[in-house]
Each structure stands twice: as structure tokens, then as C-alpha cells.
Amino acid sequence: MPRRFFRKFAVKRELFRDKWWLAPFDHLLHDPNLWSIRRRTVVPAFAAGLFVAYLPFPGHMLTAALLAIALRVNIPIAVASVWVSNPLTIGPMFYLAFQVGQQLLGEAPQPFEFELSIAWLLDGFIYIWQPLLLGSVLLGAILSLIGYIGLDILWRASIADYVAKRRARSQS
């Protein structure tokens, strides 16, 4: 089931051959592992995307694609799994990461005012970056581990079910 599910959304690497802006990376994109729908490439790509989704900086999709190339895992799955952090979930995710980081660093809770402005980014972010980064890396690692184990179990169970059904058909 997972392979059939992911195959529906598979991206063919031939689509990227004619893109002029990818020409410098053409030699990197010909690896079949970057596009294949196999358990050994999809499961780690899913976990890598979940880890990158928790990092508190912009450019998640690009970071996930570069990490997938470095790890030689499925690029589209890594990029798609980054969307766990979307405009609805990113606030609670980073608040939880900040709280966890603050607890791990042993800092006393300090109230801060969030304001969507450049001035706050330059002045206010300096006080929260350490607990936010620590909590984000820790929770990203935990989420990616849970995602890796969960998808791997689901994939293996699907294969076992497929094999059992095939054996039952051949015996009848």
C-alpha cells in the first residue's frame, strides 16, 4: 500500500532535465535513488523532511531537497513532508520548541512580546534564539525518529499483508 500510495504522487526526473535553472545540478539529479519509490529511499526521506520542518528558519523545501541529495534519498518525499509545518501548525510547533528549550537550558520563563516587524527580529529575537533552536532540533529529531519508525512499520506491514494475500490466492 505505501508504495502504491507514493507512486501516485511520484515525480519523474525527466521533468527536471530541461529546466535551465537546474543545469548546474544536473550531475547530482541523475542518481536513481533520488526519485525511486522504495522503502529504503522513501522512509529516510520522510524522516529528513520532518526534521527540517521543525527548524526555525526559512527555506525548508530547499533545505530538505539539499539534505535529500546529500543522503541520497527521495527528493519529492523529503520536500513534501516539510509541509507538516504549515501556517496553521508553525506557531504551536515553535512555541512548544521554545518551551522545551527553555526547560532544558534551565532558564526562568520570561515574558516577551511578539511583534511582526523587522525591529522585533533585530531586537527581540536575540533573547529567544537559543531555547528555540535547542527545542527545535530536539523535537525535530524526536519527530523524525517517530516518523521513520512509524512509516517503516506501516511499509513492512503492508508488504507482509500483500505477500499473505498473494499466497492465499495461489493456494486456492
Secondary structure, DSSP 8 states (H G I E B T S, - for coil): -HHHHHHHT---GGGGTT-GGGGGGTTTTT-GGGT---HHHHHHHHHHHHHHHTSSSS-HHHHHHHHHHHHT--HHHHHHHGGGS-TTTHHHHHHHHHHHHHHHHT---------SSHHHHHHTHHHHHHHHHHHHHHHHHHHHHHHHHHHHHHHHHHHHHHHHHHHHHHH-
